[in-house]
Amino acid sequence: PTPPPRPLPRSRPTSLRIPALGIDAPITGLGLDGNQELETPPIDNPNIVGWYRGGPTPGEPGTAVAVGHRDTRTGAAVFAGLASVKRGKQIEARRADGRSAVYTVDRVKVYDKAGFPDKEVYGPTGRPELRVITCGGLFGRRTGYTSNVVVFAHLTATK
């Protein structure tokens, strides 16, 4: 088997591409809100992806987290089709230094928000990984979506 690529140094993410889904979206940095939960990307710009600034940048060791909306009041958003991405497909994160980190999808899971497994999703794995997260499940006007779609991927190349 091919040895894993060497991790990249820190560099701000600029865009996210998922060719299998036709996604090529700009990235904005996100922090944590007052409840220590990840902020969400701006709802008035549904085609932007949020990247957790407190975690690894693309290709760095650790578990990086990217989030995006599934839809908004005005229609589909950047990750509308995320749940349909297949194992083995690629996700490319471009960086401010001109390099890219290429991740390969390992699996896609849907978790109920009430029992969301933080450790499984965000925990360290010993290699550069990426989680791409959006809403899933049933939608209620007052409560929003009941679940989250989580794509698990690991670094397989750098450019």
ROLOVEX-214922 format. One record per residue: x, y, z of N, C-alpha, C in turn; residue number from 1. Coordinates in nm, 2 decimals. Each point is the difference from the previous one (the first is absolute). Layout:
N
REC      nxx      nyy      nzz     caxx     cayy     cazz      cxx      cyy      czz    nr
REC        X        Y        Z        X        Y        Z        X        Y        Z   NUM
...
END
This chain:
159
REC      nxx      nyy      nzz     caxx     cayy     cazz      cxx      cyy      czz    nr
REC     0.08    -0.12     0.00    -0.08     0.12     0.00     0.09     0.13     0.00     1
REC    -0.06     0.10    -0.05     0.07     0.13    -0.01     0.02     0.05     0.15     2
REC     0.12     0.05     0.03     0.01     0.06     0.14    -0.09     0.13     0.01     3
REC    -0.05     0.03     0.11    -0.08     0.12     0.02     0.08     0.12    -0.03     4
REC    -0.06     0.11    -0.06     0.08     0.12    -0.03     0.04     0.07     0.13     5
REC     0.11     0.07    -0.01     0.05     0.08     0.12    -0.10     0.11     0.03     6
REC    -0.03     0.02     0.13    -0.09     0.11     0.03     0.05     0.13    -0.04     7
REC    -0.08     0.10    -0.02     0.04     0.13    -0.05     0.01     0.10     0.13     8
REC     0.08     0.10    -0.01     0.00     0.10     0.10    -0.13     0.08     0.00     9
REC    -0.02     0.09     0.11    -0.12     0.07     0.01    -0.02     0.11    -0.11    10
REC    -0.11     0.00    -0.06    -0.03     0.10    -0.11    -0.16     0.01    -0.01    11
REC    -0.05     0.12     0.00    -0.14     0.02     0.01    -0.07    -0.06    -0.12    12
REC    -0.11    -0.07     0.02    -0.08    -0.06    -0.11    -0.07     0.11    -0.08    13
REC    -0.01    -0.01    -0.13    -0.06     0.10    -0.09    -0.12    -0.05    -0.07    14
REC     0.00    -0.13    -0.04    -0.12    -0.05    -0.07     0.00    -0.15     0.01    15
REC    -0.12    -0.06    -0.02    -0.03    -0.14     0.01    -0.06    -0.05    -0.12    16
REC     0.05    -0.11    -0.06    -0.05    -0.06    -0.12    -0.04    -0.14     0.03    17
REC    -0.12    -0.04    -0.04    -0.04    -0.14     0.00    -0.05    -0.03    -0.14    18
REC     0.09    -0.04    -0.09    -0.03    -0.02    -0.15    -0.12    -0.09    -0.02    19
REC    -0.01    -0.11     0.08    -0.11    -0.09    -0.02    -0.14     0.06     0.02    20
REC    -0.01     0.11     0.07    -0.12     0.07     0.03    -0.01     0.14    -0.07    21
REC     0.10     0.03    -0.08     0.00     0.13    -0.07     0.02     0.12     0.09    22
REC     0.06    -0.03     0.12     0.02     0.11     0.10     0.14     0.07    -0.02    23
REC     0.00     0.13    -0.01     0.13     0.07     0.01    -0.04     0.13     0.07    24
REC     0.03     0.01     0.13    -0.06     0.11     0.08     0.11     0.07     0.08    25
REC    -0.01     0.13     0.02     0.09     0.07     0.08    -0.01    -0.04     0.15    26
REC     0.10     0.02     0.08     0.00    -0.03     0.14     0.02     0.12     0.08    27
REC    -0.08     0.00     0.11     0.02     0.11     0.11     0.04    -0.07     0.13    28
REC     0.07     0.07     0.08     0.04    -0.06     0.13    -0.11     0.01     0.10    29
REC    -0.02    -0.10     0.08    -0.10     0.00     0.11     0.07    -0.02     0.13    30
REC    -0.06     0.06     0.11     0.05    -0.02     0.13    -0.11    -0.07     0.08    31
REC     0.00     0.01     0.13    -0.10    -0.06     0.09    -0.09     0.11     0.06    32
REC    -0.12    -0.03     0.02    -0.10     0.10     0.05     0.01    -0.01     0.16    33
REC    -0.09     0.08     0.06     0.00     0.01     0.15    -0.02    -0.14     0.07    34
REC    -0.07    -0.09    -0.07    -0.02    -0.14     0.05     0.11    -0.09    -0.03    35
REC     0.11     0.05    -0.05     0.11    -0.09    -0.05    -0.04    -0.09    -0.11    36
REC    -0.09     0.04    -0.08    -0.04    -0.08    -0.11     0.05     0.08    -0.13    37
REC     0.02    -0.08    -0.10     0.05     0.06    -0.13    -0.10     0.09    -0.06    38
REC     0.05     0.12    -0.03    -0.09     0.10    -0.07    -0.04    -0.07    -0.14    39
REC    -0.11     0.06    -0.06    -0.04    -0.05    -0.13     0.04     0.11    -0.10    40
REC     0.02    -0.04    -0.13     0.03     0.10    -0.10    -0.11     0.09    -0.02    41
REC     0.02     0.12    -0.06    -0.11     0.10    -0.01    -0.11    -0.06    -0.08    42
REC    -0.12     0.02     0.05    -0.12    -0.06    -0.07    -0.03     0.08    -0.12    43
REC     0.04     0.13    -0.01    -0.03     0.08    -0.12     0.10    -0.03    -0.11    44
REC     0.09    -0.09     0.02     0.09    -0.04    -0.11     0.01    -0.15     0.01    45
REC    -0.11    -0.07    -0.06    -0.01    -0.15     0.02     0.10    -0.08    -0.07    46
REC     0.08     0.06    -0.09     0.10    -0.08    -0.07     0.14     0.02     0.05    47
REC     0.01     0.04     0.13     0.13     0.01     0.06     0.02    -0.11     0.10    48
REC     0.12    -0.05     0.01     0.03    -0.11     0.09     0.08     0.06     0.12    49
REC    -0.04    -0.04     0.12     0.07     0.04     0.12     0.11    -0.10     0.05    50
REC     0.12     0.05     0.04     0.11    -0.09     0.04     0.03     0.04     0.14    51
REC     0.01    -0.09     0.09     0.03     0.03     0.14     0.14     0.05     0.02    52
REC     0.01     0.12     0.04     0.14     0.07     0.01     0.08    -0.06     0.11    53
REC    -0.06    -0.06     0.10     0.07    -0.05     0.12     0.06    -0.14    -0.03    54
REC    -0.03    -0.06    -0.11     0.05    -0.13    -0.03     0.10     0.01    -0.11    55
REC     0.04    -0.12    -0.06     0.10     0.00    -0.10    -0.04     0.07    -0.13    56
REC     0.10     0.06    -0.07    -0.03     0.05    -0.13     0.01    -0.12    -0.10    57
REC    -0.04     0.02    -0.13     0.01    -0.12    -0.09     0.14    -0.06    -0.01    58
REC     0.00    -0.13     0.03     0.12    -0.08    -0.01     0.08    -0.01     0.12    59
REC    -0.03     0.08     0.10     0.07     0.00     0.13    -0.04    -0.13     0.08    60
REC     0.08    -0.05     0.09    -0.04    -0.11     0.08    -0.12     0.03     0.09    61
REC    -0.08    -0.10     0.02    -0.12     0.03     0.09    -0.13    -0.01    -0.08    62
REC    -0.11     0.02     0.07    -0.13    -0.01    -0.07    -0.05     0.14    -0.03    63
REC     0.00     0.04    -0.12    -0.06     0.13    -0.05    -0.15    -0.01    -0.02    64
REC    -0.07     0.11     0.02    -0.14     0.00    -0.01    -0.05     0.11    -0.09    65
REC    -0.08    -0.04    -0.10    -0.06     0.09    -0.09    -0.15    -0.02     0.00    66
REC    -0.08     0.11     0.01    -0.14    -0.01     0.01    -0.07     0.09    -0.11    67
REC    -0.12    -0.04    -0.04    -0.07     0.09    -0.09    -0.15    -0.03     0.01    68
REC    -0.08     0.09    -0.05    -0.15    -0.01     0.00    -0.04    -0.10    -0.10    69
REC    -0.11    -0.07     0.03    -0.07    -0.09    -0.09    -0.09     0.08    -0.09    70
REC    -0.08     0.09     0.07    -0.09     0.08    -0.08    -0.03     0.13     0.09    71
REC    -0.06     0.09    -0.07    -0.05     0.12     0.07    -0.14     0.03    -0.04    72
REC    -0.06     0.10     0.05    -0.14     0.03    -0.04    -0.01     0.02    -0.14    73
REC     0.11     0.04    -0.07    -0.01     0.03    -0.14     0.03    -0.12    -0.09    74
REC     0.04    -0.11     0.06     0.03    -0.12    -0.09     0.12    -0.07     0.05    75
REC     0.05    -0.09    -0.09     0.12    -0.09     0.03     0.12     0.09     0.03    76
REC     0.08    -0.06     0.09     0.13     0.07     0.03     0.12    -0.09    -0.04    77
REC     0.12     0.04     0.04     0.12    -0.07    -0.05     0.00    -0.15     0.02    78
REC    -0.05    -0.05     0.12     0.01    -0.14     0.03    -0.13    -0.07    -0.02    79
REC    -0.09     0.05    -0.09    -0.13    -0.07    -0.02     0.02    -0.15    -0.03    80
REC     0.10    -0.03    -0.08     0.01    -0.14    -0.04     0.11    -0.08     0.08    81
REC     0.05     0.05     0.11     0.11    -0.06     0.07    -0.02    -0.14     0.04    82
REC    -0.12    -0.04     0.04    -0.03    -0.13     0.05     0.02    -0.11    -0.11    83
REC     0.00     0.05    -0.13     0.01    -0.10    -0.11     0.15    -0.02    -0.04    84
REC     0.09     0.06     0.06     0.14    -0.02    -0.04     0.05    -0.14     0.03    85
REC     0.07    -0.06    -0.09     0.03    -0.14     0.02     0.15    -0.02     0.05    86
REC     0.02    -0.11     0.07     0.13    -0.04     0.05     0.09     0.00    -0.12    87
REC     0.13     0.05     0.03     0.10     0.00    -0.11     0.00     0.13    -0.08    88
REC    -0.10     0.08     0.01     0.00     0.13    -0.07     0.09     0.10     0.07    89
REC     0.04     0.10    -0.08     0.10     0.09     0.06    -0.06     0.13     0.04    90
REC     0.06     0.06     0.10    -0.03     0.14     0.05     0.13     0.07     0.00    91
REC     0.00     0.11    -0.07     0.13     0.08    -0.01    -0.02     0.14     0.07    92
REC     0.09     0.02     0.09     0.00     0.13     0.07     0.12     0.08    -0.04    93
REC    -0.03     0.12    -0.06     0.11     0.09    -0.05     0.04     0.09     0.12    94
REC     0.13     0.04     0.00     0.06     0.08     0.10     0.05     0.13    -0.05    95
REC     0.02     0.09     0.10     0.05     0.14    -0.03     0.14    -0.01    -0.06    96
REC     0.08    -0.10     0.03     0.13    -0.01    -0.05     0.01    -0.06    -0.14    97
REC    -0.12    -0.03    -0.06     0.00    -0.05    -0.14     0.00    -0.15    -0.01    98
REC     0.02    -0.07     0.12    -0.01    -0.14    -0.01    -0.14    -0.05     0.03    99
REC    -0.02    -0.13    -0.02    -0.13    -0.06     0.03     0.02    -0.13     0.07   100
REC    -0.09    -0.03     0.09    -0.01    -0.13     0.07    -0.11    -0.08    -0.06   101
REC     0.03    -0.12    -0.04    -0.11    -0.09    -0.06    -0.03    -0.11     0.09   102
REC    -0.13    -0.01     0.04    -0.05    -0.10     0.09    -0.08    -0.10    -0.07   103
REC     0.00    -0.12     0.04    -0.09    -0.10    -0.06    -0.10    -0.05     0.10   104
REC    -0.13     0.00    -0.04    -0.11    -0.04     0.08     0.01    -0.14     0.05   105
REC    -0.01    -0.02     0.13     0.00    -0.13     0.06    -0.14    -0.05     0.02   106
REC    -0.09     0.08     0.06    -0.14    -0.03     0.02    -0.08     0.12     0.03   107
REC    -0.13    -0.02    -0.01    -0.10     0.11     0.02    -0.10    -0.06     0.11   108
REC    -0.02     0.08     0.10    -0.09    -0.05     0.11    -0.10     0.11     0.03   109
REC    -0.12    -0.04     0.04    -0.10     0.10     0.05    -0.02    -0.03     0.15   110
REC     0.01     0.11     0.08    -0.01    -0.01     0.14    -0.11     0.09     0.05   111
REC    -0.08    -0.05     0.09    -0.10     0.08     0.07     0.07     0.11     0.08   112
REC    -0.05     0.12    -0.01     0.06     0.11     0.07     0.00    -0.02     0.15   113
REC    -0.10    -0.07     0.05    -0.01    -0.02     0.14     0.11    -0.09     0.05   114
REC     0.04    -0.10    -0.08     0.10    -0.09     0.04     0.13     0.01    -0.08   115
REC     0.04     0.12    -0.04     0.11     0.02    -0.09     0.13    -0.05     0.07   116
REC     0.07    -0.09    -0.06     0.12    -0.05     0.06     0.13     0.08    -0.02   117
REC     0.01     0.11     0.08     0.11     0.09    -0.01     0.14    -0.06    -0.02   118
REC     0.02    -0.10     0.09     0.13    -0.07     0.00     0.03    -0.07    -0.13   119
REC    -0.10    -0.07    -0.05     0.02    -0.07    -0.13     0.02     0.09    -0.11   120
REC    -0.07     0.11     0.00     0.01     0.10    -0.11     0.12     0.09     0.00   121
REC     0.03     0.06     0.12     0.10     0.10     0.02     0.13    -0.06     0.06   122
REC     0.00    -0.12     0.05     0.11    -0.05     0.07     0.13    -0.02    -0.09   123
REC     0.11     0.00     0.07     0.13    -0.02    -0.08     0.01    -0.14    -0.06   124
REC     0.06    -0.01    -0.11     0.01    -0.13    -0.07     0.15    -0.04    -0.03   125
REC     0.09     0.09     0.03     0.14    -0.02    -0.03     0.04     0.02    -0.14   126
REC    -0.09     0.05    -0.09     0.04     0.04    -0.13    -0.09     0.12    -0.05   127
REC     0.04     0.07    -0.10    -0.08     0.11    -0.05    -0.13    -0.05    -0.05   128
REC    -0.11     0.05     0.06    -0.13    -0.04    -0.05    -0.09     0.13    -0.01   129
REC    -0.11    -0.02    -0.07    -0.10     0.11    -0.02    -0.14    -0.06     0.03   130
REC    -0.08     0.09     0.07    -0.14    -0.03     0.02    -0.08     0.11    -0.08   131
REC    -0.09    -0.04    -0.08    -0.08     0.10    -0.07    -0.15    -0.03     0.05   132
REC    -0.06     0.11     0.06    -0.12    -0.02     0.07    -0.11     0.10    -0.05   133
REC    -0.12    -0.06    -0.01    -0.12     0.08    -0.03    -0.12    -0.05     0.07   134
REC    -0.11     0.06    -0.02    -0.12    -0.05     0.07    -0.06    -0.12    -0.08   135
REC    -0.08    -0.08     0.07    -0.07    -0.11    -0.06    -0.12    -0.04     0.08   136
REC    -0.06    -0.11    -0.04    -0.12    -0.05     0.07    -0.13     0.08    -0.03   137
REC    -0.09     0.01     0.09    -0.12     0.07    -0.02     0.01     0.15     0.04   138
REC    -0.08     0.08    -0.07     0.00     0.14     0.03    -0.12     0.05     0.07   139
REC     0.01     0.07     0.11    -0.12     0.06     0.06     0.02     0.15     0.01   140
REC    -0.10     0.08    -0.03     0.01     0.14    -0.01     0.06     0.06     0.13   141
REC    -0.04    -0.05     0.12     0.05     0.06     0.12     0.13    -0.06     0.04   142
REC     0.02    -0.13    -0.03     0.12    -0.07     0.06     0.11    -0.01    -0.10   143
REC    -0.02     0.02    -0.13     0.10    -0.02    -0.10     0.02    -0.15    -0.03   144
REC     0.11    -0.03    -0.05     0.03    -0.14    -0.04     0.02    -0.09     0.13   145
REC    -0.04    -0.13    -0.01     0.02    -0.09     0.11     0.14    -0.07     0.01   146
REC     0.07     0.00    -0.12     0.12    -0.07    -0.01     0.11     0.08    -0.06   147
REC     0.12    -0.06     0.00     0.12     0.05    -0.08     0.05    -0.10    -0.09   148
REC     0.04     0.03    -0.12     0.07    -0.08    -0.09     0.15     0.03     0.02   149
REC     0.07    -0.11     0.02     0.15     0.02     0.02     0.07    -0.09    -0.10   150
REC     0.09     0.07    -0.08     0.09    -0.07    -0.09     0.14    -0.01     0.07   151
REC     0.04    -0.13     0.01     0.14    -0.02     0.05     0.09    -0.02    -0.11   152
REC     0.11     0.07     0.00     0.10    -0.01    -0.11     0.14     0.01     0.06   153
REC     0.10    -0.06    -0.07     0.14     0.01     0.04     0.09     0.05    -0.11   154
REC     0.11     0.07     0.04     0.09     0.05    -0.10     0.07    -0.10    -0.09   155
REC    -0.01     0.01    -0.13     0.06    -0.10    -0.09     0.10     0.06    -0.09   156
REC     0.00     0.13    -0.02     0.10     0.07    -0.09     0.01     0.15     0.04   157
REC     0.11     0.06    -0.04     0.01     0.14     0.01     0.06     0.05    -0.13   158
REC    -0.04     0.12    -0.04     0.04     0.06    -0.13     0.07     0.13     0.03   159
END
